Amino acid sequence: MALVQFPGAAGALPLPPEEDDDAGKMSFLEHLDELRKRIVNACIGIGVGIAAGFWFIPRIFDFVLAPTRAVLPPGVKMIYTQPGEAFGLYITISLIAGFVIASPYVMYQVWMFIAPGLYSNEKKFAIPFVLLTSIGFLAGAAFNHYVAFPFMMAFFASFNGVDLAFMPRLQDTFGLYLKMLIGMGVIFQMPTVVFFLAKMRLVTARFLWKNFRYAVLIMFVLAAIVTPSADPWNQTIFAAPMIGLYLISIAIAWIVNPRNRSTQTAD
């Protein structure tokens, strides 16, 4: 505690303790140790998820291939051309299922690593961060499995006929499924990203609405890149959820950042 001395005074008055600027800060080695701890915890969680996924692998395997089997012509089966292809796919699906199962725990570890660098009022976003990112990824995966991927496979199967036989290869089909799954999982994080940006006053509903037409153009460009076919129908299947999520994000920014409502209404 510091003391202040006044001229002619017999004593000194105590001053309130100064805040330590280094309080709560971590050294470089402490950051590395924290990073190691979080990576180990995340790997343990993923390992448990992989074990659970491998235990239920027959059901998961049938679930993943169900959209493709639904559009196959009668009597046609999927094929694999390499001896270890089917077994390798079992392992790959187990790894992916393990990560999906452990994703909430992994996202929690990510948050716990970045939380020390945040202010105390920002740390309360831990639960919304884990919850919203997990829900967003699962919603994107569900949209891909029940809507986007079945439409895509139905389009490819429409070329089956007298001269052409649709016999999809196992590894190629799953590769396309995985690519679309990751793409949709990332796309469905848009409301979560806007939620936190609006909380930090970095984006407003007015800004998003003002740039809506540019956003739609970017969405169709991204859909053209991600979609394996060049037809407008399949591109629309990818772009439509992005446009819907963008509109939802505008509503989220409007709700989260109420201080700008009067300004936006006046404009």
Long-range contacts (C-beta under 8 A, 24 or more apart in sequence): 24-116, 26-116, 34-113, 34-116, 35-113, 38-109, 38-110, 38-112, 38-113, 39-109, 41-105, 41-109, 42-102, 42-105, 42-106, 42-109, 42-110, 45-102, 45-105, 45-106, 45-109, 46-98, 46-99, 46-102, 46-106, 47-98, 48-98, 48-101, 48-102, 49-97, 49-98, 49-99, 49-100, 49-101, 49-102, 50-94, 50-95, 50-97, 50-98, 50-99, 51-98, 52-97, 52-98, 52-101, 53-93, 53-94, 53-95, 53-96, 53-97, 53-98, 53-100, 53-101, 54-94, 54-98, 56-97, 57-90, 57-93, 57-94, 57-97, 60-93, 60-94, 60-97, 61-89, 61-90, 61-93, 63-145, 64-93, 64-145, 64-174, 64-177, 65-173, 65-174, 67-145, 67-146, 67-149, 67-150, 67-153, 67-177, 68-153, 68-168, 68-173, 68-177, 70-150, 70-153, 71-150, 71-153, 71-154, 71-156, 71-157, 72-157, 72-166, 72-168, 73-157, 73-160, 73-165, 73-166, 76-165, 76-166, 76-167, 77-167, 78-167, 78-168, 78-169, 78-170, 78-173, 79-167, 79-168, 79-169, 79-170, 80-169, 80-170, 80-171, 81-169, 82-171, 85-170, 85-171, 86-170, 88-171, 89-170, 89-171, 89-174, 92-174, 93-174, 96-178, 100-137, 100-138, 100-141, 103-133, 103-134, 103-137, 104-130, 104-131, 104-134, 107-133, 107-134, 125-196, 125-199, 128-195, 129-192, 129-196, 132-191, 132-192, 132-195, 133-189, 133-192, 136-185, 136-188, 136-189, 136-190, 136-191, 136-192, 137-185, 137-188, 137-189, 139-188, 140-181, 140-184, 140-185, 140-186, 140-187, 140-188, 140-189, 141-181, 141-184, 141-185, 143-184, 143-188, 143-241, 144-177, 144-180, 144-181, 144-183, 144-184, 144-185, 145-181, 147-237, 148-180, 148-184, 148-237, 148-238, 148-241, 149-176, 149-177, 149-180, 149-181, 151-233, 151-234, 151-237, 152-176, 152-180, 152-227, 152-228, 152-229, 152-234, 152-237, 155-229, 155-231, 155-233, 155-234, 156-229, 176-228, 179-226, 180-226, 183-226, 183-238, 184-241, 187-241, 187-242, 187-245, 188-241, 188-245, 190-242, 190-245, 190-246, 190-248, 190-249, 191-245, 191-248, 191-249, 191-252, 193-249, 194-249, 194-250, 194-252, 194-253, 195-252, 195-253, 195-256, 197-253, 198-252, 198-253, 198-256, 198-257, 199-256, 199-257, 201-257, 203-253, 204-253, 204-257, 204-260, 204-264, 205-250, 205-251, 205-253, 205-254, 205-257, 205-260, 205-264, 206-260, 206-263, 206-264, 206-267, 208-246, 208-249, 208-250, 208-253, 209-250, 212-246, 212-250, 215-246, 216-243, 216-246, 219-243, 219-246
